Amino acid sequence: MAGDEAALRTMVEPREAYATGFSYRAVDDKGKLERIHRGAGGIYVLERAPPPGGFAMAVMLSASGTAFPVLAEEFDPGGSAAVHALEGLRCSRTARRFQPAACLGATAHVEAIEAAMSWRPDLEVDYDAMSLSPADWKPRRHVAVSNGVVEYRRATLADLDGLCPIAAEYERIEVITKLHVFDPKSCRATQAKSLARQVVYLATVSGRIVARAQTNARGWSHDQVGGVFVEPERRGMGIGRGVMDALMADIASRGRSASLFVKKSNAVARALYLSMGFTAARDYRISYFA
C-alpha cells in the first residue's frame, strides 16, 4: 500500500548485506513502491502487532518470476514458525498461482517460503553473502603486468562492444546453469542496461578490456557488486583486485557500503573479497525452477 515505504525500509535496510536485491526491486528511483501488474505478483508484508508495529517479513513476487523473501525478528532463523507465517500467502490467489522461475535470499528464508508454498526447486546454488562498509575498505597500489600496463576506469556506453566478450564469458561460466540457454542478444542488452543504470569499471591492457566489475543492484545504503570477471589468461596478476578496488573507491566515495554474494565453491573469489575486508553476512541461496 502507499505509505508502506518507510516501514519496509526500516525492516530491510539493516539487512541489505544480503537483501540489496530486494531493495532494488521493491522501490523505484523516487523511493516509491514498485507497481507490479495486478495478477502478476506483488509485495506482501506481515505486520507486527503494536507496539512497536512495523513489518516482521516481506516477500516480493516479481512479474518476471523471481521470489525474494526477507524475514525479520523471530522469523529470521526460518523454521516452523516462519513456514507457518508464510503459509498466509496462500490466502492470495495471485500468490497461490505464482510460478517461480527463481527464489533467492538468505538460505533460511528461501527454505521457509519453499516449504510454505510447496515449491520444489530443480537446482540450488549456495553462496556466501558478504558486505563491506566504506570505513573498512583499504585501497592498495597496483603494479604493471608483464605484457602491458593495466589501466582502470569507469566504463561508458562507448565501451559496450569491448565489454560484450567479457560479459558473455562471465555468463557462460558463472550464470548459465543446466536449466538455462545462453542468449547473446539478451547478454548484450543486459550489459547495455548496466552501463546506463549501474556503475561499471573495467581494466584494460594495451587498450584492450580484460576485466570488469560492476554493481547490479542499488539499495538504500548498499550497492550490490556483481559480474566480476577477469579473462582466464590474465588471472593471477592482481587485475581482479585492481578492478574491484576501482569500483570500491567509487562506492566508498559516496559513503555507501558494498554487498555481494559469491559461490561457496569459488575459493579464489572468496579469498579475494576477504582480503579486501569483506565479511560474511550469512548463507545465501538461489533456487531455480524448470
KOLZA-339614 format. One line per field, with one value per residue: residue number from 1; x, y, z of N, C-alpha, C in turn. Coordinates in Angstrom, 3 decimals. Atoms other than C-alpha are relative to their C-alpha. Example, Ala and Ser with C-alpha at 12.3 -4.5 7.8 and 13.67 -1.06 7.14 Angstrom:
num	[1,2]
n.east	[0.890,-0.820]
n.north	[-1.190,-1.190]
n.up	[0.000,-0.060]
ca.east	[12.300,13.670]
ca.north	[-4.500,-1.060]
ca.up	[7.800,7.140]
c.east	[0.900,-0.770]
c.north	[1.200,1.090]
c.up	[0.000,0.730]
This chain:
num	[1,2,3,4,5,6,7,8,9,10,11,12,13,14,15,16,17,18,19,20,21,22,23,24,25,26,27,28,29,30,31,32,33,34,35,36,37,38,39,40,41,42,43,44,45,46,47,48,49,50,51,52,53,54,55,56,57,58,59,60,61,62,63,64,65,66,67,68,69,70,71,72,73,74,75,76,77,78,79,80,81,82,83,84,85,86,87,88,89,90,91,92,93,94,95,96,97,98,99,100,101,102,103,104,105,106,107,108,109,110,111,112,113,114,115,116,117,118,119,120,121,122,123,124,125,126,127,128,129,130,131,132,133,134,135,136,137,138,139,140,141,142,143,144,145,146,147,148,149,150,151,152,153,154,155,156,157,158,159,160,161,162,163,164,165,166,167,168,169,170,171,172,173,174,175,176,177,178,179,180,181,182,183,184,185,186,187,188,189,190,191,192,193,194,195,196,197,198,199,200,201,202,203,204,205,206,207,208,209,210,211,212,213,214,215,216,217,218,219,220,221,222,223,224,225,226,227,228,229,230,231,232,233,234,235,236,237,238,239,240,241,242,243,244,245,246,247,248,249,250,251,252,253,254,255,256,257,258,259,260,261,262,263,264,265,266,267,268,269,270,271,272,273,274,275,276,277,278,279,280,281,282,283,284,285,286,287,288,289,290]
n.east	[0.835,-0.727,-0.364,-0.712,-1.423,-0.821,-0.045,-0.773,-1.409,-0.445,-0.266,-0.920,-1.305,-1.042,-0.288,-0.430,-1.189,0.448,1.313,-0.026,0.806,1.394,0.197,-0.105,1.191,1.236,0.304,-0.481,-1.033,0.529,0.240,1.371,0.127,0.193,1.310,-0.029,1.290,0.941,0.087,-1.313,-0.862,0.255,-0.806,0.851,-0.648,0.671,-0.128,-0.081,1.028,-0.579,-1.196,-0.255,0.531,-0.956,0.132,-0.809,-0.506,0.441,-0.257,0.265,0.214,-0.106,0.674,-0.920,-0.070,-0.969,0.509,-1.061,0.496,-0.848,0.664,-0.618,0.390,0.041,0.064,-1.276,-0.713,0.760,0.623,1.448,0.758,-0.052,0.798,1.414,0.368,-0.026,1.160,1.034,-0.004,0.980,1.278,0.021,0.115,-1.179,-1.140,0.223,-0.202,-1.334,-0.907,-1.343,-1.132,-1.127,0.255,-1.318,-0.070,-0.639,0.355,1.100,1.221,0.371,0.518,1.291,1.082,0.181,0.799,1.347,0.721,-0.196,-0.806,-1.049,-1.023,-0.731,-1.431,-0.314,-1.390,-0.267,-0.942,-0.212,0.284,-1.065,0.168,-1.167,0.355,-1.037,-1.049,-0.858,-0.686,-1.368,-0.525,-1.407,-0.599,-0.018,-1.247,0.115,-0.170,-1.180,0.167,0.670,0.425,1.443,0.683,1.337,0.842,1.437,0.435,1.105,0.701,-0.933,-0.776,0.872,-0.531,-1.163,0.409,0.878,-0.664,-0.175,1.324,0.434,-0.765,0.456,1.294,-0.156,-0.718,0.500,1.438,0.796,0.069,0.512,1.393,0.044,-0.692,-0.628,0.597,-0.915,0.721,0.394,-1.228,-0.394,0.987,-0.225,-1.189,0.346,0.815,-0.904,-0.770,0.888,0.636,-0.838,-1.378,-0.802,-1.426,-0.704,-1.464,-0.524,-1.425,-0.281,1.242,0.989,0.704,-0.330,0.687,1.158,0.697,1.108,1.142,1.169,1.166,-0.346,1.015,0.031,-1.326,-0.977,-0.076,-0.341,-1.024,0.179,-0.608,-1.453,-0.583,-1.301,-0.314,-0.773,-1.446,-0.528,0.190,-1.212,-0.841,0.512,0.935,1.294,-0.046,-0.090,1.270,0.881,-0.381,0.507,1.441,0.234,-0.326,1.175,1.084,-0.366,-0.031,1.375,0.394,0.876,-0.587,0.094,0.412,-0.142,0.071,-1.010,0.216,-0.816,-0.997,-0.983,-0.965,-0.845,0.763,0.241,-1.251,-0.186,0.893,-0.411,-1.235,0.358,0.709,1.374,0.283,1.177,1.194,0.755,0.168,0.896,0.327,0.899,0.654,0.525,1.115,0.110]
n.north	[-1.189,-1.262,-0.377,1.093,-0.057,-0.253,1.220,0.990,-0.392,0.258,1.421,0.588,-0.666,0.613,1.339,-0.111,0.810,1.145,-0.283,-1.153,0.333,-0.268,-1.457,-0.508,0.395,-0.368,-1.427,-0.657,-1.023,-1.047,0.577,0.494,1.421,0.329,0.513,1.286,0.165,0.810,1.382,0.510,0.116,-1.048,-0.032,0.405,-0.267,0.423,-1.053,0.363,-0.646,-1.076,-0.679,-1.320,-0.076,0.270,1.259,1.126,0.663,-0.525,0.921,-0.567,0.918,-0.909,0.393,0.827,1.334,0.057,-0.128,-0.488,-0.189,-0.588,0.254,-0.725,0.340,1.415,0.831,-0.062,1.278,0.985,0.997,0.235,-1.239,-0.757,0.719,-0.201,-1.378,-0.152,0.680,-1.016,-0.427,0.798,-0.725,-0.808,0.814,-0.273,0.732,1.435,0.338,-0.446,1.059,-0.590,0.386,-0.015,-0.495,-0.346,-0.715,0.759,1.408,0.363,-0.640,0.719,1.310,-0.169,-0.294,1.175,0.964,-0.541,-0.035,1.301,-0.152,1.006,-0.483,0.981,-0.239,-0.938,-0.450,-0.610,-1.113,-0.817,-1.419,-0.755,-1.453,-0.814,-1.404,-0.891,-0.224,1.176,0.266,-0.517,0.165,0.369,-0.448,1.040,0.046,0.410,1.412,0.223,-0.320,-1.286,-0.680,0.106,-1.251,0.204,-1.187,0.258,0.268,-0.772,0.724,0.192,1.218,1.170,1.055,0.610,0.706,1.138,1.301,0.262,0.294,1.304,1.066,0.044,0.685,1.428,0.695,-0.262,-0.234,0.988,1.311,1.051,-0.327,-1.215,-0.052,-1.310,-0.823,-1.130,-1.274,-0.367,-0.358,-1.346,-0.942,-0.125,-0.821,-1.375,-0.520,-0.260,-1.211,-1.155,-0.166,0.458,-0.487,1.053,-0.302,0.967,-0.021,0.185,0.222,-0.489,-0.485,1.077,0.296,1.353,0.299,-0.846,0.091,-0.945,0.204,0.512,-0.408,-1.134,-0.112,-1.255,-0.341,0.914,0.341,1.415,0.237,1.253,0.022,-0.177,1.023,-0.258,1.004,1.082,-0.096,-1.158,0.198,0.142,-1.188,-1.082,-0.844,0.085,-0.891,-1.372,-0.509,-0.088,-1.198,-1.162,-0.071,-0.294,-1.405,-0.751,0.263,-0.566,-1.468,-0.454,0.351,1.163,1.314,0.925,1.368,0.927,1.407,0.756,1.435,0.638,0.824,-0.853,-0.327,-1.132,-1.238,-0.204,-0.478,-1.385,-0.907,-0.030,-0.792,-1.410,-0.436,0.477,1.010,0.808,-0.415,1.209,0.906,-0.558,1.043,-0.208,1.202,-0.140,0.887,0.231]
n.up	[0.000,-0.030,-1.362,-0.657,0.332,-1.194,-0.812,0.738,-0.099,-1.366,-0.154,0.975,0.123,-0.830,0.519,1.393,0.249,0.791,0.583,0.896,1.163,-0.342,-0.011,1.367,0.740,-0.694,0.083,1.206,-0.217,-0.869,-1.313,-0.084,0.284,1.406,0.346,0.693,0.661,-0.786,0.428,0.400,-1.169,-0.972,-1.221,-1.109,-1.279,-1.223,-1.002,-1.412,-0.818,-0.821,0.511,0.593,1.352,1.065,0.726,-0.455,1.194,1.288,1.109,1.315,1.110,1.134,1.231,0.795,-0.587,-1.093,-1.367,-0.885,-1.363,-1.037,-1.277,-1.114,-1.367,-0.366,1.196,0.723,0.121,0.759,-0.859,0.062,-0.216,1.249,1.003,-0.336,0.332,1.458,0.570,0.193,1.402,0.744,0.009,1.216,1.205,0.823,-0.570,0.197,1.406,0.424,0.442,-0.106,0.827,-0.931,-1.346,-0.503,-1.261,-1.068,0.175,-0.891,0.484,1.224,-0.398,-0.670,0.944,0.858,-0.767,-0.193,1.269,0.666,1.210,0.084,0.946,0.812,-0.197,-1.079,-0.004,-1.302,0.011,-1.181,0.147,-0.650,0.036,-0.357,-0.215,0.539,-0.998,-0.094,1.263,0.049,1.358,0.166,1.253,1.021,0.744,1.393,0.293,0.829,1.415,0.185,-1.218,-0.230,-0.309,-0.534,0.168,0.085,1.363,0.569,1.055,1.117,-0.265,0.076,0.878,-0.638,-1.210,0.285,-0.151,-1.424,-0.539,0.504,-0.647,-1.387,-0.051,0.314,-1.070,-1.344,-0.100,0.710,-0.626,0.883,0.299,0.795,1.288,0.199,1.045,0.196,0.104,-1.355,-0.715,0.439,-0.507,-1.437,-0.213,0.363,-1.096,-1.124,0.309,-0.100,-1.298,-1.091,-0.029,0.629,0.158,0.827,0.042,1.350,0.226,1.361,0.577,0.157,-1.236,-0.465,-1.259,-0.307,-1.284,0.099,-0.878,0.701,-0.780,-0.844,-1.034,-0.743,-0.518,0.588,1.415,0.152,1.013,0.729,1.327,-0.064,0.873,0.619,1.007,-0.632,0.233,-0.736,-1.423,-0.780,0.176,-0.837,0.747,-0.664,-1.157,0.482,0.508,-1.161,-0.742,0.732,-0.250,-1.405,-0.243,0.427,-0.953,-1.300,0.088,-0.193,-1.357,0.046,-0.222,1.127,-0.305,1.115,-0.382,0.719,-0.147,-1.021,0.676,0.675,-1.051,0.415,-0.163,-1.427,-0.598,0.428,-0.712,-1.407,-0.098,0.152,-1.192,-0.041,-1.010,0.315,-0.730,-0.274,1.128,1.021,0.978,1.141,0.487,1.359,0.305,1.434]
ca.east	[0.000,1.054,2.852,4.416,7.808,9.087,8.159,9.639,12.867,13.091,12.942,15.036,17.817,19.637,19.613,20.963,24.182,22.133,18.963,20.152,18.485,15.144,15.526,16.486,13.478,10.973,11.270,11.725,14.214,11.924,11.707,8.133,6.999,7.265,3.975,3.606,0.825,-2.219,-2.289,1.400,2.885,3.254,4.989,3.445,4.176,3.341,2.669,3.722,1.035,1.697,3.853,6.270,4.471,6.285,6.870,8.106,8.546,8.264,8.027,8.349,6.914,8.018,6.308,9.418,9.023,11.549,10.618,12.606,11.696,13.141,12.272,12.924,12.667,11.502,11.119,14.698,16.132,13.463,11.971,8.398,7.279,8.423,6.850,3.543,3.541,4.441,1.570,-0.584,0.470,-1.925,-4.780,-3.804,-4.969,-2.072,0.480,-1.122,-0.879,2.641,5.047,8.610,11.494,13.918,13.825,16.733,17.753,19.108,19.142,16.840,14.334,14.375,13.877,10.956,8.990,9.614,8.214,5.241,4.317,5.301,7.761,10.222,13.408,15.213,18.574,20.021,23.217,24.710,26.634,28.180,26.569,29.295,29.442,31.991,31.463,33.298,35.205,36.618,37.745,41.516,42.812,46.124,48.529,48.584,51.551,52.146,51.740,54.414,52.833,51.451,50.337,46.910,44.585,41.355,38.491,34.730,33.062,30.665,28.209,31.059,32.686,29.741,31.342,34.558,32.714,30.397,33.007,33.749,30.033,29.387,32.197,31.074,27.509,28.620,30.893,29.147,25.466,24.182,23.045,21.865,18.372,19.315,20.479,22.924,21.354,23.927,21.308,19.999,23.559,24.342,21.092,21.822,25.309,23.947,21.386,24.139,26.185,23.156,21.907,24.702,28.350,30.697,34.506,36.892,40.564,42.491,45.882,47.285,43.820,42.018,39.362,40.439,38.316,35.109,33.470,30.094,27.066,23.909,21.565,21.481,19.613,19.067,22.570,24.306,25.450,25.474,28.556,28.296,29.650,33.275,35.319,38.924,39.955,41.326,44.732,45.077,44.332,46.885,48.226,46.231,43.854,40.755,41.792,42.596,39.259,37.438,39.423,38.447,34.780,35.005,36.680,33.642,31.156,33.042,33.397,29.608,29.576,27.857,28.506,29.015,27.333,27.816,27.245,29.906,29.593,30.822,32.714,34.663,37.632,39.663,36.922,36.092,39.761,39.908,36.884,38.020,41.441,39.697,37.890,34.545,32.983,30.477,26.980,25.132,24.395,22.629,20.848,19.381,16.886,15.957,12.770,12.399]
ca.north	[0.000,3.593,4.840,1.480,2.576,3.830,0.639,-1.515,0.459,0.196,-3.586,-4.216,-1.597,-3.130,-6.426,-5.097,-7.059,-9.900,-8.132,-5.303,-7.136,-6.891,-3.146,-2.559,-4.446,-3.209,0.564,2.882,5.737,8.035,5.660,4.618,1.005,-0.535,-1.233,-4.864,-5.593,-6.938,-10.707,-11.000,-10.724,-8.194,-7.246,-8.976,-7.945,-9.289,-6.543,-6.894,-6.194,-2.829,-1.974,-1.380,-2.202,-2.345,-5.408,-8.827,-10.150,-9.094,-11.229,-9.914,-11.945,-10.234,-10.278,-11.967,-14.961,-14.076,-14.642,-12.783,-13.303,-11.181,-12.301,-10.397,-10.783,-14.216,-15.420,-14.632,-18.103,-19.789,-22.996,-23.964,-20.555,-18.866,-21.565,-21.219,-17.432,-17.659,-20.067,-16.967,-16.150,-18.859,-16.503,-14.533,-16.046,-14.323,-15.834,-19.282,-19.180,-17.720,-19.946,-19.172,-19.182,-18.390,-17.841,-16.019,-14.664,-15.810,-19.611,-19.978,-17.582,-19.387,-22.751,-21.403,-19.970,-23.038,-25.239,-22.925,-22.754,-26.362,-25.150,-27.839,-26.363,-28.185,-26.658,-24.955,-22.876,-21.886,-18.679,-16.573,-13.135,-10.598,-6.893,-4.118,-0.657,2.363,2.785,-0.741,-0.594,-0.162,0.511,-0.854,0.335,-1.560,-2.620,-3.258,-6.753,-8.332,-7.564,-4.095,-1.542,-2.163,0.825,1.055,3.408,3.757,2.373,4.267,3.197,3.592,0.532,-1.785,-3.649,-4.206,-5.370,-7.844,-10.656,-10.326,-10.276,-13.325,-15.365,-14.421,-15.542,-18.844,-19.665,-18.115,-17.646,-20.162,-23.402,-26.691,-25.189,-22.173,-21.401,-18.590,-15.801,-13.390,-10.715,-10.789,-10.668,-7.574,-5.888,-6.606,-5.115,-2.033,-1.612,-1.888,0.801,3.100,2.467,0.926,1.649,-0.333,-0.366,-2.061,-2.910,-2.575,-3.842,-2.020,-0.570,-3.933,-4.687,-7.683,-7.410,-5.962,-5.229,-3.550,-3.000,-4.870,-3.571,-0.363,-0.254,2.398,2.197,-0.602,-1.104,-4.775,-5.837,-8.479,-9.573,-9.514,-11.277,-11.419,-13.141,-16.571,-15.898,-12.678,-14.194,-14.258,-10.807,-8.745,-7.403,-8.697,-6.894,-3.797,-3.504,-4.244,-1.515,0.934,0.088,0.149,3.579,4.875,3.218,4.306,7.895,8.148,6.879,3.654,0.075,-2.778,-6.168,-9.241,-12.968,-15.436,-19.158,-21.230,-23.358,-20.364,-20.360,-17.845,-15.204,-15.742,-15.244,-12.036,-10.495,-11.495,-9.938,-6.678,-6.581,-8.088,-10.148,-12.964,-11.843,-15.145,-18.125,-17.204,-19.342,-19.111,-21.831,-22.359,-23.913,-25.509]
ca.up	[0.000,-0.492,2.596,3.429,2.086,5.451,7.325,4.580,4.644,8.439,8.151,5.036,5.119,8.137,6.195,2.901,3.392,1.917,0.722,-1.563,-4.431,-2.628,-2.032,-5.656,-6.980,-4.400,-4.806,-7.760,-8.195,-6.212,-3.240,-4.000,-4.055,-7.492,-9.177,-10.179,-12.653,-10.847,-11.001,-11.922,-8.433,-5.673,-2.416,0.581,4.172,7.623,10.141,13.771,16.313,18.047,19.806,18.125,14.875,11.560,9.416,10.501,6.965,3.354,0.230,-3.286,-6.148,-9.343,-12.707,-14.139,-11.805,-9.101,-5.464,-2.796,0.881,3.699,7.237,10.453,14.216,15.366,11.777,10.708,11.543,9.406,10.772,11.549,12.831,9.624,7.462,9.291,8.884,5.193,4.595,4.901,1.339,0.231,1.065,-2.032,-5.305,-7.103,-4.695,-4.944,-8.730,-8.806,-10.756,-9.610,-12.043,-9.207,-5.461,-3.839,-0.474,2.863,2.793,5.803,4.239,0.883,2.556,4.598,1.690,-0.463,2.314,2.882,-0.806,-1.666,-4.279,-5.428,-6.930,-9.722,-8.844,-5.758,-5.740,-2.383,-1.754,0.983,1.240,2.102,2.868,3.306,4.805,3.352,6.631,6.384,2.758,2.337,-1.211,-2.486,-5.127,-8.407,-10.497,-14.176,-15.568,-17.734,-21.096,-20.615,-18.050,-16.543,-16.533,-14.563,-15.357,-15.273,-18.384,-20.655,-23.336,-25.842,-24.201,-24.913,-27.826,-25.897,-22.767,-24.505,-24.800,-21.062,-20.229,-22.417,-20.903,-17.398,-18.113,-19.636,-16.692,-13.680,-14.525,-17.045,-15.425,-16.882,-16.860,-18.991,-22.513,-23.267,-25.335,-26.815,-27.598,-24.043,-22.697,-24.764,-23.728,-20.062,-20.328,-22.089,-19.314,-16.695,-18.448,-18.437,-14.902,-12.844,-12.008,-14.252,-14.037,-16.394,-16.683,-19.926,-21.041,-24.079,-24.639,-24.619,-21.997,-19.918,-16.755,-15.376,-12.015,-11.638,-9.474,-10.339,-7.632,-5.630,-2.332,0.317,1.797,-0.150,-3.711,-4.689,-6.639,-9.342,-12.686,-11.525,-14.181,-15.398,-18.610,-17.635,-19.210,-17.159,-13.782,-11.002,-11.916,-9.413,-12.050,-10.263,-7.100,-9.133,-10.890,-7.627,-5.873,-8.616,-8.185,-4.385,-4.450,-6.332,-3.953,-0.814,-2.077,-1.926,1.665,0.689,1.722,-0.733,-0.721,-2.886,-2.921,-4.004,-4.649,-1.731,-4.251,-5.633,-3.257,-5.310,-5.365,-1.695,-0.768,-2.824,-1.151,2.326,1.636,0.728,4.063,3.088,5.856,5.508,6.487,6.159,3.945,0.714,-1.879,-5.342,-6.231,-9.878,-11.203,-14.619]
c.east	[0.875,0.251,0.730,1.512,0.868,0.124,0.827,1.486,0.555,0.357,1.146,1.386,1.066,0.433,0.524,1.324,-0.351,-1.329,-0.011,-0.869,-1.484,-0.275,-0.066,-1.261,-1.280,-0.376,0.588,1.012,-0.452,-0.321,-1.415,-0.035,-0.262,-1.412,0.163,-1.402,-0.896,-0.126,1.326,0.927,-0.346,0.995,-0.943,0.752,-0.849,0.257,0.115,-1.107,0.654,0.036,1.111,-0.561,1.081,-0.242,0.922,0.523,-0.552,0.398,-0.354,-0.130,-0.053,-0.721,0.875,0.168,1.026,-0.698,1.156,-0.586,1.044,-0.764,0.769,-0.475,-0.043,-0.023,1.337,0.720,-0.701,-0.693,-1.517,-0.817,-0.041,-0.852,-1.485,-0.452,-0.076,-1.145,-1.175,-0.048,-1.050,-1.383,-0.138,-0.070,1.216,1.200,-0.159,0.330,1.417,0.879,1.426,0.957,1.257,-0.473,1.360,-0.095,0.783,-0.506,-1.194,-1.322,-0.508,-0.611,-1.399,-1.119,-0.241,-0.832,-1.442,-0.837,0.102,0.686,1.139,1.048,0.663,1.505,0.168,1.485,0.229,1.154,0.297,-0.402,1.042,-0.286,1.276,-0.444,1.109,1.140,0.992,0.767,1.365,0.563,1.465,0.510,0.075,1.282,-0.268,0.130,1.069,-0.163,-0.813,-0.438,-1.517,-0.550,-1.423,-0.785,-1.465,-0.401,-1.148,-0.681,0.894,0.816,-0.821,0.586,1.184,-0.344,-0.788,0.716,0.233,-1.330,-0.471,0.737,-0.403,-1.322,0.147,0.602,-0.720,-1.517,-0.826,0.084,-0.510,-1.451,-0.137,0.778,0.563,-0.615,0.877,-0.701,-0.428,1.199,0.433,-0.962,0.186,1.217,-0.267,-0.828,0.864,0.803,-0.847,-0.449,0.889,1.382,0.891,1.438,0.649,1.496,0.424,1.504,0.265,-1.284,-1.089,-0.620,0.243,-0.738,-1.111,-0.456,-1.079,-0.998,-1.126,-1.292,0.443,-1.140,0.044,1.400,1.116,-0.082,0.430,0.938,-0.266,0.724,1.494,0.658,1.310,0.242,0.890,1.506,0.640,-0.107,1.336,0.942,-0.458,-1.025,-1.389,-0.074,-0.004,-1.328,-1.030,0.319,-0.526,-1.490,-0.276,0.334,-1.187,-1.130,0.291,-0.018,-1.384,-0.533,-0.900,0.770,-0.166,-0.463,0.234,-0.300,0.892,-0.227,0.938,1.106,1.113,1.021,0.844,-0.726,-0.255,1.251,0.263,-0.852,0.356,1.258,-0.268,-0.745,-1.463,-0.145,-1.275,-1.166,-0.857,-0.045,-1.102,-0.259,-0.830,-0.534,-0.559,-1.065,-0.128,-1.366]
c.north	[1.246,0.388,-1.072,0.085,0.146,-1.251,-1.079,0.319,-0.286,-1.464,-0.484,0.636,-0.595,-1.383,0.035,-0.702,-1.251,0.265,1.250,-0.261,0.226,1.498,0.549,-0.314,0.583,1.465,0.593,1.084,1.119,-0.532,-0.496,-1.481,-0.226,-0.538,-1.280,-0.251,-0.944,-1.404,-0.616,-0.219,1.077,-0.059,-0.246,0.203,-0.566,1.060,-0.599,0.725,1.100,-0.410,-1.005,0.115,-0.306,-1.369,-1.065,-0.822,0.699,-1.001,0.710,-1.123,0.863,-0.550,-0.904,-1.403,-0.159,0.194,0.390,0.244,0.670,-0.116,0.685,-0.564,-1.507,-0.923,-0.104,-1.343,-1.019,-0.968,0.029,1.276,0.838,-0.659,0.243,1.412,0.200,-0.739,0.949,0.538,-0.740,0.654,0.884,-0.909,0.204,-0.776,-1.499,-0.424,0.337,-1.202,0.541,-0.530,-0.064,0.524,0.266,0.813,-0.801,-1.442,-0.404,0.575,-0.701,-1.348,0.120,0.254,-1.173,-1.064,0.473,-0.085,-1.309,0.146,-1.027,0.434,-1.148,0.145,1.025,0.338,0.788,0.998,0.460,1.422,0.762,1.499,0.691,1.449,0.887,0.235,-1.150,-0.301,0.676,-0.230,-0.406,0.562,-1.171,0.103,-0.439,-1.511,-0.128,0.441,1.267,0.583,-0.108,1.372,-0.314,1.285,-0.407,-0.149,0.922,-0.851,-0.252,-1.277,-1.280,-1.118,-0.717,-0.815,-1.275,-1.353,-0.386,-0.403,-1.386,-1.137,-0.138,-0.765,-1.492,-0.767,0.107,0.027,-1.124,-1.349,-1.014,0.249,1.165,-0.151,1.403,0.695,1.232,1.356,0.483,0.443,1.416,1.050,0.231,0.864,1.462,0.658,0.324,1.269,1.256,0.265,-0.335,0.660,-1.135,0.483,-1.114,0.169,-0.238,-0.248,0.348,0.373,-1.036,-0.326,-1.448,-0.379,1.007,-0.240,1.070,-0.217,-0.609,0.248,1.108,0.234,1.347,0.397,-0.856,-0.011,-1.458,-0.186,-1.341,0.056,0.214,-1.123,0.499,-1.092,-1.082,0.130,1.171,-0.175,-0.219,1.177,1.172,0.879,-0.037,0.912,1.458,0.562,0.082,1.233,1.261,0.182,0.383,1.451,0.887,-0.156,0.684,1.525,0.607,-0.399,-1.207,-1.286,-0.845,-1.358,-0.852,-1.398,-0.794,-1.481,-0.579,-0.841,0.807,0.511,1.221,1.322,0.289,0.547,1.458,0.942,0.087,0.847,1.495,0.536,-0.391,-1.044,-0.733,0.428,-1.200,-0.874,0.534,-1.084,0.558,-1.365,0.287,-1.065,-0.134,0.455]
c.up	[0.000,1.453,0.764,-0.202,1.239,0.852,-0.686,0.087,1.395,0.195,-0.877,0.021,0.919,-0.489,-1.438,-0.282,-0.791,-0.711,-0.867,-1.224,0.245,-0.069,-1.415,-0.799,0.591,-0.157,-1.269,0.355,0.932,1.399,0.212,-0.345,-1.482,-0.215,-0.796,-0.535,0.787,-0.581,-0.368,1.180,1.000,1.140,1.163,1.311,1.129,1.048,1.391,0.753,0.833,1.462,-0.299,-1.406,-1.022,-0.611,0.569,-1.162,-1.229,-1.078,-1.290,-1.011,-1.249,-1.218,-0.856,0.585,1.096,1.336,0.910,1.381,0.900,1.315,1.120,1.330,0.204,-1.210,-0.733,-0.090,-0.886,0.947,-0.061,0.190,-1.272,-1.077,0.246,-0.380,-1.510,-0.685,-0.187,-1.415,-0.823,-0.011,-1.236,-1.219,-0.902,0.507,-0.202,-1.427,-0.489,-0.333,0.031,-1.058,0.861,1.340,0.627,1.276,1.015,-0.054,0.855,-0.477,-1.257,0.357,0.612,-1.001,-0.941,0.708,0.125,-1.264,-0.779,-1.351,0.040,-1.009,-0.757,0.157,1.105,-0.063,1.283,-0.076,1.431,-0.358,0.819,-0.101,0.462,0.131,-0.566,0.985,0.054,-1.282,-0.003,-1.406,0.005,-1.321,-0.966,-0.823,-1.427,-0.123,-1.072,-1.443,-0.222,1.325,0.109,0.351,0.437,-0.163,-0.029,-1.469,-0.394,-1.070,-1.207,0.170,-0.203,-0.849,0.642,1.224,-0.298,0.066,1.460,0.622,-0.419,0.696,1.463,0.101,-0.228,1.181,1.338,0.132,-0.603,0.703,-1.019,-0.391,-0.966,-1.305,-0.184,-1.197,-0.209,-0.083,1.378,0.815,-0.354,0.553,1.503,0.297,-0.341,1.097,1.213,-0.227,0.178,1.431,1.191,-0.068,-0.488,-0.118,-0.811,0.154,-1.436,0.047,-1.457,-0.714,-0.140,1.349,0.392,1.283,0.232,1.430,-0.021,1.122,-0.825,0.771,0.946,0.981,0.689,0.472,-0.599,-1.527,-0.091,-1.178,-0.675,-1.331,-0.008,-0.806,-0.597,-1.034,0.608,-0.165,0.733,1.506,0.715,-0.095,0.862,-0.683,0.633,1.206,-0.465,-0.464,1.121,0.841,-0.678,0.232,1.449,0.344,-0.365,1.020,1.339,-0.023,0.173,1.370,0.090,0.292,-1.257,0.506,-1.237,0.508,-0.946,0.257,1.054,-0.620,-0.653,1.022,-0.355,0.222,1.478,0.686,-0.376,0.830,1.485,0.179,-0.127,1.210,0.047,1.103,-0.381,0.873,0.362,-1.241,-0.920,-1.040,-1.135,-0.416,-1.383,-0.241,-1.508,-0.486]
